[in-house]
Amino acid sequence: IFGKKGKIIPLFKANDPTAPNNYRPITISLPILSKIMERIVHRQVYKYLREHNLTTSEQFGFRSNLSTNVALTRVTEEILPNIDNKLATGAVFIDLRKAFDTVDHTLLIAKLKNTGFSAPVINWFTSYLSSRTVMTSINNITSTPKPVT
């Protein structure tokens, strides 16, 4: 399977350029064919999840046409009637930083199996997630490849 190598390039967001937290790591997969394959697999997996009612309307991250504005509108629509009716309202907001980078691959494969994905899909993900390497490039200086776990 292709696309087992990636290069991380820090992208400056804002504020102090000397603070590491002001950079967002962008991974460029090599070669570009892996990005095309990822997009195809994403569409198929998302279609499967929708068809089997495995998505929730409360999740906004990583879903097309569901921006933070849509999330805020939905929260406002829930809160305002409660305020009008003098009812208490509680809310929990979770921002999982670097969620994609911290996914346990073994746990992900187990979740895919429990969700009912077929053996070929499980095998593809297992292969895709194994033996991956990444290197970091800053100011035209590139690190040695490191394993992705």
C-alpha positions in Angstrom: 0.0 0.0 0.0 1.3 3.4 -0.9 1.4 6.6 1.2 3.3 5.2 4.2 5.5 8.3 4.4 4.6 11.8 5.5 6.3 15.1 6.0 5.2 17.5 8.7 5.5 21.2 8.0 4.6 23.7 10.7 2.1 26.3 9.5 2.1 29.6 11.4 -1.3 30.6 12.8 -1.0 33.9 14.6 0.6 35.9 17.4 4.2 35.2 18.6 6.2 33.3 15.9 8.6 32.1 18.6 5.9 30.2 20.5 5.6 26.6 19.2 1.9 26.5 20.1 1.3 29.1 17.4 2.0 26.6 14.7 -0.3 24.0 13.3 1.4 20.8 12.0 0.4 20.0 8.5 1.3 16.5 7.2 2.0 16.2 3.5 1.7 12.6 2.4 4.1 11.3 -0.2 3.0 10.5 -2.9 -0.2 12.5 -3.7 -1.9 9.2 -4.7 -2.3 8.4 -1.0 -4.4 11.6 -0.5 -6.7 10.5 -3.4 -7.0 7.1 -1.9 -7.8 8.6 1.6 -10.5 10.7 0.1 -12.1 7.7 -1.6 -12.0 5.6 1.6 -13.4 8.5 3.6 -16.4 8.8 1.3 -17.1 5.0 1.5 -16.6 4.8 5.3 -18.8 7.9 5.9 -21.5 6.5 3.6 -21.5 3.2 5.5 -21.7 5.0 8.8 -24.7 7.1 7.6 -26.5 4.1 6.0 -26.2 2.2 9.3 -27.2 5.1 11.5 -23.8 5.2 13.2 -23.4 9.0 13.1 -24.8 11.4 15.6 -26.3 14.8 14.9 -24.4 16.2 17.9 -20.9 15.7 16.3 -19.8 18.6 14.2 -16.1 17.9 13.7 -14.9 16.2 10.5 -18.4 16.5 8.9 -19.1 18.5 5.8 -21.5 21.4 6.0 -21.3 21.4 9.8 -19.3 24.4 10.8 -18.8 26.0 14.3 -21.5 28.5 13.2 -24.0 25.7 12.7 -23.0 24.2 16.1 -23.5 27.6 17.8 -26.8 28.1 16.1 -28.0 24.7 17.4 -26.8 25.5 20.9 -28.6 28.8 20.8 -31.8 27.2 19.6 -31.7 24.9 22.6 -30.8 27.5 25.2 -33.1 30.4 24.3 -36.4 28.6 24.9 -35.1 27.4 28.3 -34.2 30.9 29.3 -37.7 32.1 28.2 -39.2 29.3 30.4 -36.8 30.0 33.3 -35.3 26.5 33.0 -31.7 25.7 33.8 -29.5 24.6 31.0 -26.1 22.8 31.2 -23.6 22.3 28.4 -20.3 20.5 27.9 -18.0 21.6 25.2 -15.1 19.3 24.2 -12.2 20.3 22.0 -10.0 17.3 21.4 -6.7 18.8 20.4 -4.7 16.7 18.0 -7.4 14.1 18.1 -6.3 12.5 14.8 -2.7 12.4 15.9 -3.5 10.6 19.1 -5.8 7.8 17.9 -4.7 4.4 19.2 -4.5 2.3 16.0 -5.3 -1.0 17.8 -8.4 0.6 19.3 -9.5 2.1 16.0 -9.2 -1.4 14.3 -11.3 -2.9 17.1 -13.9 -0.2 16.8 -14.1 -0.8 13.0 -14.6 -4.6 13.6 -17.3 -3.9 16.3 -19.1 -1.5 13.9 -19.4 -4.3 11.4 -16.9 -3.3 8.7 -16.0 -6.2 6.4 -12.7 -8.1 6.6 -11.2 -6.5 3.5 -11.9 -3.0 5.0 -10.3 -4.1 8.3 -7.3 -5.5 6.4 -6.9 -2.3 4.4 -7.0 -0.1 7.5 -4.6 -2.4 9.3 -2.1 -2.3 6.4 -2.6 1.5 6.0 -1.9 2.2 9.6 1.1 -0.1 9.9 4.8 0.7 9.1 4.1 4.4 8.6 6.9 7.0 9.1 6.9 10.8 9.3 9.6 13.4 9.2 9.5 17.1 10.2 10.8 19.8 7.9 11.6 23.3 9.2 13.5 26.0 7.2 14.6 23.4 4.6 16.0 21.1 7.3 14.4 17.7 7.5 14.5 15.2 10.4 15.2 11.5 10.0 12.0 9.5 9.5 10.3 8.4 12.8 7.7 5.6 13.1 4.0 6.6 13.6 2.4 4.5 16.3 
